[in-house]
Amino acid sequence: MLLVPSLILVFGFDWSVNGAMAFAIALAALTYIPILRISRSLYLHAMMRYDKSLENSANSASNYDKTIF
């Protein structure tokens, strides 16, 4: 995610390596939380099973207790 923009800045726009690394660090700092949330959401959608029969049960947290694997 960070290598390609850095290489484009260095070789395509003649930035210094230090400038490109500063840009990469700033980009990583700005995108850390959104990428963390997206990856967590993708993991939960891929690995957790929703049981519709437990939808109205007293313990609603039990809907997410069963994993696929």
C-alpha positions as CSV (number, residue, x, y, z in Angstrom):
1,M,0.0,0.0,0.0
2,L,2.8,2.4,0.7
3,L,5.6,1.1,-1.6
4,V,3.9,2.0,-4.9
5,P,3.1,5.7,-4.0
6,S,6.6,6.1,-2.6
7,L,8.2,4.7,-5.8
8,I,6.0,6.9,-8.0
9,L,7.0,10.0,-6.0
10,V,10.7,9.1,-6.1
11,F,11.0,8.0,-9.8
12,G,8.0,9.8,-11.4
13,F,8.1,13.2,-9.6
14,D,11.8,13.3,-8.6
15,W,11.1,13.6,-4.9
16,S,13.9,12.8,-2.4
17,V,13.7,9.4,-0.7
18,N,13.3,11.2,2.7
19,G,10.4,13.2,1.3
20,A,8.7,10.1,0.0
21,M,9.2,8.2,3.3
22,A,7.7,11.2,5.2
23,F,4.7,11.0,2.8
24,A,4.4,7.3,3.3
25,I,4.5,7.7,7.1
26,A,1.9,10.4,7.0
27,L,-0.3,8.3,4.7
28,A,0.0,5.3,7.0
29,A,-0.9,7.5,10.0
30,L,-4.0,8.9,8.3
31,T,-5.3,5.6,6.9
32,Y,-4.6,3.4,10.0
33,I,-8.0,3.6,11.7
34,P,-10.1,3.4,8.5
35,I,-8.2,0.3,7.3
36,L,-8.4,-1.3,10.7
37,R,-12.2,-0.8,10.8
38,I,-12.6,-2.2,7.3
39,S,-10.5,-5.2,7.9
40,R,-12.3,-6.0,11.2
41,S,-15.6,-5.7,9.4
42,L,-14.5,-8.0,6.5
43,Y,-13.2,-10.6,9.1
44,L,-16.5,-10.6,11.0
45,H,-18.5,-10.9,7.8
46,A,-16.3,-13.8,6.6
47,M,-15.9,-15.8,9.8
48,M,-19.0,-15.3,11.9
49,R,-22.4,-16.9,11.2
50,Y,-25.7,-15.2,12.0
51,D,-28.4,-17.5,13.5
52,K,-31.8,-16.0,12.6
53,S,-33.6,-18.4,15.0
54,L,-31.9,-16.6,18.0
55,E,-33.0,-13.1,16.8
56,N,-35.6,-12.7,19.6
57,S,-33.9,-14.6,22.3
58,A,-33.2,-13.1,25.7
59,N,-29.4,-13.2,25.2
60,S,-28.9,-11.4,21.9
61,A,-25.1,-11.7,22.1
62,S,-25.5,-15.4,21.5
63,N,-26.3,-14.6,17.8
64,Y,-22.6,-14.1,17.2
65,D,-21.1,-16.8,19.4
66,K,-20.8,-19.5,16.7
67,T,-17.9,-19.3,14.2
68,I,-17.8,-21.0,10.9
69,F,-14.6,-22.9,11.6
